[in-house]
Amino acid sequence: MTDAAIIMIKQGISGLPVIESPDKVEQPIGVISKSDIGRALTTKERAC
């Protein structure tokens, strides 16, 4: 998740595709957005 956040900030984008690579064949399985990362970080803080 941290890598995705860094890429989004550096590139000025708000989302990235999530790719699964079974048997070296890349398949898109979803999208991660800035709000997904923010939500995950907020949830993690509350758990601590």
mmCIF file as Biopython writes it, N, C-alpha, C and O atoms, coordinates in Angstrom:
data_model
#
loop_
_atom_site.group_PDB
_atom_site.id
_atom_site.type_symbol
_atom_site.label_atom_id
_atom_site.label_alt_id
_atom_site.label_comp_id
_atom_site.label_asym_id
_atom_site.label_entity_id
_atom_site.label_seq_id
_atom_site.pdbx_PDB_ins_code
_atom_site.Cartn_x
_atom_site.Cartn_y
_atom_site.Cartn_z
_atom_site.occupancy
_atom_site.B_iso_or_equiv
_atom_site.auth_seq_id
_atom_site.auth_asym_id
_atom_site.pdbx_PDB_model_num
ATOM 1   N N  . MET A ? 1  ? 0.813   -1.180  0.000   1.0 0.0 1  A 1 
ATOM 2   C CA . MET A ? 1  ? 0.000   0.000   0.000   1.0 0.0 1  A 1 
ATOM 3   C C  . MET A ? 1  ? 0.866   1.257   0.000   1.0 0.0 1  A 1 
ATOM 4   O O  . MET A ? 1  ? 0.530   2.235   -0.668  1.0 0.0 1  A 1 
ATOM 5   N N  . THR A ? 2  ? 1.953   1.245   0.726   1.0 0.0 2  A 1 
ATOM 6   C CA . THR A ? 2  ? 2.835   2.405   0.771   1.0 0.0 2  A 1 
ATOM 7   C C  . THR A ? 2  ? 3.406   2.705   -0.601  1.0 0.0 2  A 1 
ATOM 8   O O  . THR A ? 2  ? 3.481   3.867   -0.999  1.0 0.0 2  A 1 
ATOM 9   N N  . ASP A ? 3  ? 3.810   1.673   -1.329  1.0 0.0 3  A 1 
ATOM 10  C CA . ASP A ? 3  ? 4.350   1.879   -2.675  1.0 0.0 3  A 1 
ATOM 11  C C  . ASP A ? 3  ? 3.314   2.537   -3.572  1.0 0.0 3  A 1 
ATOM 12  O O  . ASP A ? 3  ? 3.645   3.436   -4.346  1.0 0.0 3  A 1 
ATOM 13  N N  . ALA A ? 4  ? 2.073   2.103   -3.478  1.0 0.0 4  A 1 
ATOM 14  C CA . ALA A ? 4  ? 1.008   2.677   -4.293  1.0 0.0 4  A 1 
ATOM 15  C C  . ALA A ? 4  ? 0.819   4.152   -3.950  1.0 0.0 4  A 1 
ATOM 16  O O  . ALA A ? 4  ? 0.670   4.978   -4.851  1.0 0.0 4  A 1 
ATOM 17  N N  . ALA A ? 5  ? 0.823   4.492   -2.675  1.0 0.0 5  A 1 
ATOM 18  C CA . ALA A ? 5  ? 0.654   5.888   -2.256  1.0 0.0 5  A 1 
ATOM 19  C C  . ALA A ? 5  ? 1.780   6.755   -2.796  1.0 0.0 5  A 1 
ATOM 20  O O  . ALA A ? 5  ? 1.533   7.864   -3.269  1.0 0.0 5  A 1 
ATOM 21  N N  . ILE A ? 6  ? 2.999   6.272   -2.732  1.0 0.0 6  A 1 
ATOM 22  C CA . ILE A ? 6  ? 4.151   7.032   -3.225  1.0 0.0 6  A 1 
ATOM 23  C C  . ILE A ? 6  ? 4.039   7.266   -4.732  1.0 0.0 6  A 1 
ATOM 24  O O  . ILE A ? 6  ? 4.293   8.371   -5.210  1.0 0.0 6  A 1 
ATOM 25  N N  . ILE A ? 7  ? 3.665   6.243   -5.466  1.0 0.0 7  A 1 
ATOM 26  C CA . ILE A ? 7  ? 3.498   6.380   -6.922  1.0 0.0 7  A 1 
ATOM 27  C C  . ILE A ? 7  ? 2.422   7.415   -7.233  1.0 0.0 7  A 1 
ATOM 28  O O  . ILE A ? 7  ? 2.621   8.279   -8.087  1.0 0.0 7  A 1 
ATOM 29  N N  . MET A ? 8  ? 1.285   7.334   -6.546  1.0 0.0 8  A 1 
ATOM 30  C CA . MET A ? 8  ? 0.193   8.268   -6.805  1.0 0.0 8  A 1 
ATOM 31  C C  . MET A ? 8  ? 0.598   9.709   -6.529  1.0 0.0 8  A 1 
ATOM 32  O O  . MET A ? 8  ? 0.267   10.608  -7.301  1.0 0.0 8  A 1 
ATOM 33  N N  . ILE A ? 9  ? 1.311   9.930   -5.434  1.0 0.0 9  A 1 
ATOM 34  C CA . ILE A ? 9  ? 1.754   11.284  -5.089  1.0 0.0 9  A 1 
ATOM 35  C C  . ILE A ? 9  ? 2.740   11.796  -6.126  1.0 0.0 9  A 1 
ATOM 36  O O  . ILE A ? 9  ? 2.585   12.908  -6.630  1.0 0.0 9  A 1 
ATOM 37  N N  . LYS A ? 10 ? 3.747   11.005  -6.450  1.0 0.0 10 A 1 
ATOM 38  C CA . LYS A ? 10 ? 4.775   11.440  -7.409  1.0 0.0 10 A 1 
ATOM 39  C C  . LYS A ? 10 ? 4.200   11.693  -8.799  1.0 0.0 10 A 1 
ATOM 40  O O  . LYS A ? 10 ? 4.625   12.623  -9.485  1.0 0.0 10 A 1 
ATOM 41  N N  . GLN A ? 11 ? 3.244   10.882  -9.216  1.0 0.0 11 A 1 
ATOM 42  C CA . GLN A ? 11 ? 2.683   10.994  -10.563 1.0 0.0 11 A 1 
ATOM 43  C C  . GLN A ? 11 ? 1.454   11.913  -10.624 1.0 0.0 11 A 1 
ATOM 44  O O  . GLN A ? 11 ? 0.973   12.231  -11.711 1.0 0.0 11 A 1 
ATOM 45  N N  . GLY A ? 12 ? 0.956   12.330  -9.482  1.0 0.0 12 A 1 
ATOM 46  C CA . GLY A ? 12 ? -0.213  13.193  -9.444  1.0 0.0 12 A 1 
ATOM 47  C C  . GLY A ? 12 ? -1.478  12.511  -9.948  1.0 0.0 12 A 1 
ATOM 48  O O  . GLY A ? 12 ? -2.292  13.121  -10.641 1.0 0.0 12 A 1 
ATOM 49  N N  . ILE A ? 13 ? -1.634  11.233  -9.590  1.0 0.0 13 A 1 
ATOM 50  C CA . ILE A ? 13 ? -2.810  10.481  -10.021 1.0 0.0 13 A 1 
ATOM 51  C C  . ILE A ? 13 ? -3.602  10.038  -8.795  1.0 0.0 13 A 1 
ATOM 52  O O  . ILE A ? 13 ? -3.079  10.005  -7.681  1.0 0.0 13 A 1 
ATOM 53  N N  . SER A ? 14 ? -4.859  9.702   -9.015  1.0 0.0 14 A 1 
ATOM 54  C CA . SER A ? 14 ? -5.716  9.373   -7.880  1.0 0.0 14 A 1 
ATOM 55  C C  . SER A ? 14 ? -6.046  7.889   -7.760  1.0 0.0 14 A 1 
ATOM 56  O O  . SER A ? 14 ? -6.758  7.491   -6.837  1.0 0.0 14 A 1 
ATOM 57  N N  . GLY A ? 15 ? -5.543  7.065   -8.673  1.0 0.0 15 A 1 
ATOM 58  C CA . GLY A ? 15 ? -5.821  5.643   -8.588  1.0 0.0 15 A 1 
ATOM 59  C C  . GLY A ? 15 ? -4.861  4.819   -9.419  1.0 0.0 15 A 1 
ATOM 60  O O  . GLY A ? 15 ? -4.228  5.320   -10.348 1.0 0.0 15 A 1 
ATOM 61  N N  . LEU A ? 16 ? -4.764  3.549   -9.072  1.0 0.0 16 A 1 
ATOM 62  C CA . LEU A ? 16 ? -3.895  2.607   -9.786  1.0 0.0 16 A 1 
ATOM 63  C C  . LEU A ? 16 ? -4.625  1.274   -9.961  1.0 0.0 16 A 1 
ATOM 64  O O  . LEU A ? 16 ? -5.412  0.875   -9.103  1.0 0.0 16 A 1 
ATOM 65  N N  . PRO A ? 17 ? -4.363  0.597   -11.064 1.0 0.0 17 A 1 
ATOM 66  C CA . PRO A ? 17 ? -4.949  -0.735  -11.217 1.0 0.0 17 A 1 
ATOM 67  C C  . PRO A ? 17 ? -4.248  -1.735  -10.295 1.0 0.0 17 A 1 
ATOM 68  O O  . PRO A ? 17 ? -3.059  -1.601  -10.005 1.0 0.0 17 A 1 
ATOM 69  N N  . VAL A ? 18 ? -4.990  -2.723  -9.849  1.0 0.0 18 A 1 
ATOM 70  C CA . VAL A ? 18 ? -4.441  -3.827  -9.067  1.0 0.0 18 A 1 
ATOM 71  C C  . VAL A ? 18 ? -4.363  -5.013  -10.017 1.0 0.0 18 A 1 
ATOM 72  O O  . VAL A ? 18 ? -5.362  -5.416  -10.613 1.0 0.0 18 A 1 
ATOM 73  N N  . ILE A ? 19 ? -3.168  -5.564  -10.149 1.0 0.0 19 A 1 
ATOM 74  C CA . ILE A ? 19 ? -2.913  -6.625  -11.122 1.0 0.0 19 A 1 
ATOM 75  C C  . ILE A ? 19 ? -2.533  -7.912  -10.404 1.0 0.0 19 A 1 
ATOM 76  O O  . ILE A ? 19 ? -1.722  -7.896  -9.477  1.0 0.0 19 A 1 
ATOM 77  N N  . GLU A ? 20 ? -3.110  -9.006  -10.825 1.0 0.0 20 A 1 
ATOM 78  C CA . GLU A ? 20 ? -2.739  -10.333 -10.326 1.0 0.0 20 A 1 
ATOM 79  C C  . GLU A ? 20 ? -1.947  -11.022 -11.438 1.0 0.0 20 A 1 
ATOM 80  O O  . GLU A ? 20 ? -2.298  -10.900 -12.611 1.0 0.0 20 A 1 
ATOM 81  N N  . SER A ? 21 ? -0.896  -11.734 -11.084 1.0 0.0 21 A 1 
ATOM 82  C CA . SER A ? 21 ? -0.045  -12.358 -12.099 1.0 0.0 21 A 1 
ATOM 83  C C  . SER A ? 21 ? 0.113   -13.865 -11.891 1.0 0.0 21 A 1 
ATOM 84  O O  . SER A ? 21 ? 1.225   -14.338 -11.659 1.0 0.0 21 A 1 
ATOM 85  N N  . PRO A ? 22 ? -0.968  -14.616 -11.969 1.0 0.0 22 A 1 
ATOM 86  C CA . PRO A ? 22 ? -0.796  -16.064 -11.870 1.0 0.0 22 A 1 
ATOM 87  C C  . PRO A ? 22 ? -0.140  -16.590 -13.146 1.0 0.0 22 A 1 
ATOM 88  O O  . PRO A ? 22 ? -0.534  -16.221 -14.253 1.0 0.0 22 A 1 
ATOM 89  N N  . ASP A ? 23 ? 0.821   -17.418 -12.991 1.0 0.0 23 A 1 
ATOM 90  C CA . ASP A ? 23 ? 1.509   -18.017 -14.146 1.0 0.0 23 A 1 
ATOM 91  C C  . ASP A ? 23 ? 2.043   -16.974 -15.123 1.0 0.0 23 A 1 
ATOM 92  O O  . ASP A ? 23 ? 2.055   -17.197 -16.334 1.0 0.0 23 A 1 
ATOM 93  N N  . LYS A ? 24 ? 2.480   -15.842 -14.594 1.0 0.0 24 A 1 
ATOM 94  C CA . LYS A ? 24 ? 3.089   -14.764 -15.396 1.0 0.0 24 A 1 
ATOM 95  C C  . LYS A ? 24 ? 2.115   -14.092 -16.364 1.0 0.0 24 A 1 
ATOM 96  O O  . LYS A ? 24 ? 2.547   -13.356 -17.252 1.0 0.0 24 A 1 
ATOM 97  N N  . VAL A ? 25 ? 0.815   -14.330 -16.210 1.0 0.0 25 A 1 
ATOM 98  C CA . VAL A ? 25 ? -0.187  -13.681 -17.049 1.0 0.0 25 A 1 
ATOM 99  C C  . VAL A ? 25 ? -0.859  -12.602 -16.202 1.0 0.0 25 A 1 
ATOM 100 O O  . VAL A ? 25 ? -1.584  -12.912 -15.257 1.0 0.0 25 A 1 
ATOM 101 N N  . GLU A ? 26 ? -0.618  -11.331 -16.545 1.0 0.0 26 A 1 
ATOM 102 C CA . GLU A ? 26 ? -1.177  -10.239 -15.761 1.0 0.0 26 A 1 
ATOM 103 C C  . GLU A ? 26 ? -2.670  -10.075 -16.027 1.0 0.0 26 A 1 
ATOM 104 O O  . GLU A ? 26 ? -3.109  -10.006 -17.175 1.0 0.0 26 A 1 
ATOM 105 N N  . GLN A ? 27 ? -3.441  -10.013 -14.940 1.0 0.0 27 A 1 
ATOM 106 C CA . GLN A ? 27 ? -4.878  -9.831  -15.054 1.0 0.0 27 A 1 
ATOM 107 C C  . GLN A ? 27 ? -5.317  -8.729  -14.098 1.0 0.0 27 A 1 
ATOM 108 O O  . GLN A ? 27 ? -5.018  -8.797  -12.906 1.0 0.0 27 A 1 
ATOM 109 N N  . PRO A ? 28 ? -6.019  -7.713  -14.597 1.0 0.0 28 A 1 
ATOM 110 C CA . PRO A ? 28 ? -6.519  -6.678  -13.688 1.0 0.0 28 A 1 
ATOM 111 C C  . PRO A ? 28 ? -7.622  -7.253  -12.800 1.0 0.0 28 A 1 
ATOM 112 O O  . PRO A ? 28 ? -8.522  -7.943  -13.280 1.0 0.0 28 A 1 
ATOM 113 N N  . ILE A ? 29 ? -7.542  -6.960  -11.503 1.0 0.0 29 A 1 
ATOM 114 C CA . ILE A ? 29 ? -8.558  -7.472  -10.582 1.0 0.0 29 A 1 
ATOM 115 C C  . ILE A ? 29 ? -9.249  -6.357  -9.803  1.0 0.0 29 A 1 
ATOM 116 O O  . ILE A ? 29 ? -10.188 -6.619  -9.052  1.0 0.0 29 A 1 
ATOM 117 N N  . GLY A ? 30 ? -8.792  -5.109  -9.974  1.0 0.0 30 A 1 
ATOM 118 C CA . GLY A ? 30 ? -9.435  -4.011  -9.262  1.0 0.0 30 A 1 
ATOM 119 C C  . GLY A ? 30 ? -8.671  -2.719  -9.410  1.0 0.0 30 A 1 
ATOM 120 O O  . GLY A ? 30 ? -7.758  -2.601  -10.227 1.0 0.0 30 A 1 
ATOM 121 N N  . VAL A ? 31 ? -9.063  -1.749  -8.601  1.0 0.0 31 A 1 
ATOM 122 C CA . VAL A ? 31 ? -8.441  -0.424  -8.602  1.0 0.0 31 A 1 
ATOM 123 C C  . VAL A ? 31 ? -8.266  0.008   -7.153  1.0 0.0 31 A 1 
ATOM 124 O O  . VAL A ? 31 ? -9.145  -0.224  -6.323  1.0 0.0 31 A 1 
ATOM 125 N N  . ILE A ? 32 ? -7.134  0.635   -6.847  1.0 0.0 32 A 1 
ATOM 126 C CA . ILE A ? 32 ? -6.922  1.227   -5.527  1.0 0.0 32 A 1 
ATOM 127 C C  . ILE A ? 32 ? -6.888  2.740   -5.715  1.0 0.0 32 A 1 
ATOM 128 O O  . ILE A ? 32 ? -6.244  3.245   -6.634  1.0 0.0 32 A 1 
ATOM 129 N N  . SER A ? 33 ? -7.584  3.453   -4.841  1.0 0.0 33 A 1 
ATOM 130 C CA . SER A ? 33 ? -7.669  4.900   -4.961  1.0 0.0 33 A 1 
ATOM 131 C C  . SER A ? 33 ? -7.059  5.577   -3.731  1.0 0.0 33 A 1 
ATOM 132 O O  . SER A ? 33 ? -6.747  4.926   -2.734  1.0 0.0 33 A 1 
ATOM 133 N N  . LYS A ? 34 ? -6.896  6.906   -3.829  1.0 0.0 34 A 1 
ATOM 134 C CA . LYS A ? 34 ? -6.394  7.658   -2.683  1.0 0.0 34 A 1 
ATOM 135 C C  . LYS A ? 34 ? -7.306  7.483   -1.480  1.0 0.0 34 A 1 
ATOM 136 O O  . LYS A ? 34 ? -6.835  7.376   -0.347  1.0 0.0 34 A 1 
ATOM 137 N N  . SER A ? 35 ? -8.603  7.455   -1.722  1.0 0.0 35 A 1 
ATOM 138 C CA . SER A ? 35 ? -9.527  7.299   -0.593  1.0 0.0 35 A 1 
ATOM 139 C C  . SER A ? 35 ? -9.416  5.911   0.043   1.0 0.0 35 A 1 
ATOM 140 O O  . SER A ? 35 ? -9.611  5.771   1.251   1.0 0.0 35 A 1 
ATOM 141 N N  . ASP A ? 36 ? -9.107  4.887   -0.754  1.0 0.0 36 A 1 
ATOM 142 C CA . ASP A ? 36 ? -8.877  3.546   -0.195  1.0 0.0 36 A 1 
ATOM 143 C C  . ASP A ? 36 ? -7.688  3.568   0.760   1.0 0.0 36 A 1 
ATOM 144 O O  . ASP A ? 36 ? -7.745  2.995   1.848   1.0 0.0 36 A 1 
ATOM 145 N N  . ILE A ? 37 ? -6.619  4.228   0.347   1.0 0.0 37 A 1 
ATOM 146 C CA . ILE A ? 37 ? -5.415  4.306   1.183   1.0 0.0 37 A 1 
ATOM 147 C C  . ILE A ? 37 ? -5.705  5.103   2.446   1.0 0.0 37 A 1 
ATOM 148 O O  . ILE A ? 37 ? -5.319  4.697   3.543   1.0 0.0 37 A 1 
ATOM 149 N N  . GLY A ? 38 ? -6.382  6.234   2.295   1.0 0.0 38 A 1 
ATOM 150 C CA . GLY A ? 38 ? -6.741  7.045   3.462   1.0 0.0 38 A 1 
ATOM 151 C C  . GLY A ? 38 ? -7.596  6.269   4.447   1.0 0.0 38 A 1 
ATOM 152 O O  . GLY A ? 38 ? -7.382  6.345   5.657   1.0 0.0 38 A 1 
ATOM 153 N N  . ARG A ? 39 ? -8.563  5.523   3.933   1.0 0.0 39 A 1 
ATOM 154 C CA . ARG A ? 39 ? -9.446  4.719   4.776   1.0 0.0 39 A 1 
ATOM 155 C C  . ARG A ? 39 ? -8.647  3.643   5.512   1.0 0.0 39 A 1 
ATOM 156 O O  . ARG A ? 39 ? -8.865  3.411   6.701   1.0 0.0 39 A 1 
ATOM 157 N N  . ALA A ? 40 ? -7.728  2.993   4.813   1.0 0.0 40 A 1 
ATOM 158 C CA . ALA A ? 40 ? -6.914  1.937   5.432   1.0 0.0 40 A 1 
ATOM 159 C C  . ALA A ? 40 ? -6.023  2.508   6.527   1.0 0.0 40 A 1 
ATOM 160 O O  . ALA A ? 40 ? -5.871  1.892   7.582   1.0 0.0 40 A 1 
ATOM 161 N N  . LEU A ? 41 ? -5.437  3.664   6.292   1.0 0.0 41 A 1 
ATOM 162 C CA . LEU A ? 41 ? -4.577  4.280   7.297   1.0 0.0 41 A 1 
ATOM 163 C C  . LEU A ? 41 ? -5.375  4.724   8.509   1.0 0.0 41 A 1 
ATOM 164 O O  . LEU A ? 41 ? -4.916  4.572   9.641   1.0 0.0 41 A 1 
ATOM 165 N N  . THR A ? 42 ? -6.558  5.267   8.289   1.0 0.0 42 A 1 
ATOM 166 C CA . THR A ? 42 ? -7.423  5.706   9.396   1.0 0.0 42 A 1 
ATOM 167 C C  . THR A ? 42 ? -7.858  4.506   10.231  1.0 0.0 42 A 1 
ATOM 168 O O  . THR A ? 42 ? -7.857  4.573   11.460  1.0 0.0 42 A 1 
ATOM 169 N N  . THR A ? 43 ? -8.227  3.420   9.577   1.0 0.0 43 A 1 
ATOM 170 C CA . THR A ? 43 ? -8.633  2.209   10.279  1.0 0.0 43 A 1 
ATOM 171 C C  . THR A ? 43 ? -7.476  1.642   11.085  1.0 0.0 43 A 1 
ATOM 172 O O  . THR A ? 43 ? -7.659  1.188   12.214  1.0 0.0 43 A 1 
ATOM 173 N N  . LYS A ? 44 ? -6.282  1.670   10.500  1.0 0.0 44 A 1 
ATOM 174 C CA . LYS A ? 44 ? -5.088  1.157   11.188  1.0 0.0 44 A 1 
ATOM 175 C C  . LYS A ? 44 ? -4.801  1.995   12.444  1.0 0.0 44 A 1 
ATOM 176 O O  . LYS A ? 44 ? -4.446  1.442   13.485  1.0 0.0 44 A 1 
ATOM 177 N N  . GLU A ? 45 ? -4.953  3.340   12.351  1.0 0.0 45 A 1 
ATOM 178 C CA . GLU A ? 45 ? -4.704  4.202   13.504  1.0 0.0 45 A 1 
ATOM 179 C C  . GLU A ? 45 ? -5.665  3.893   14.635  1.0 0.0 45 A 1 
ATOM 180 O O  . GLU A ? 45 ? -5.269  3.855   15.799  1.0 0.0 45 A 1 
ATOM 181 N N  . ARG A ? 46 ? -6.930  3.673   14.297  1.0 0.0 46 A 1 
ATOM 182 C CA . ARG A ? 46 ? -7.940  3.378   15.321  1.0 0.0 46 A 1 
ATOM 183 C C  . ARG A ? 46 ? -7.661  2.054   16.023  1.0 0.0 46 A 1 
ATOM 184 O O  . ARG A ? 46 ? -7.993  1.889   17.197  1.0 0.0 46 A 1 
ATOM 185 N N  . ALA A ? 47 ? -7.049  1.109   15.304  1.0 0.0 47 A 1 
ATOM 186 C CA . ALA A ? 47 ? -6.769  -0.201  15.874  1.0 0.0 47 A 1 
ATOM 187 C C  . ALA A ? 47 ? -5.610  -0.155  16.869  1.0 0.0 47 A 1 
ATOM 188 O O  . ALA A ? 47 ? -5.489  -1.046  17.709  1.0 0.0 47 A 1 
ATOM 189 N N  . CYS A ? 48 ? -4.768  0.857   16.789  1.0 0.0 48 A 1 
ATOM 190 C CA . CYS A ? 48 ? -3.589  0.935   17.667  1.0 0.0 48 A 1 
ATOM 191 C C  . CYS A ? 48 ? -3.903  1.482   19.016  1.0 0.0 48 A 1 
ATOM 192 O O  . CYS A ? 48 ? -3.011  1.604   19.855  1.0 0.0 48 A 1 
#
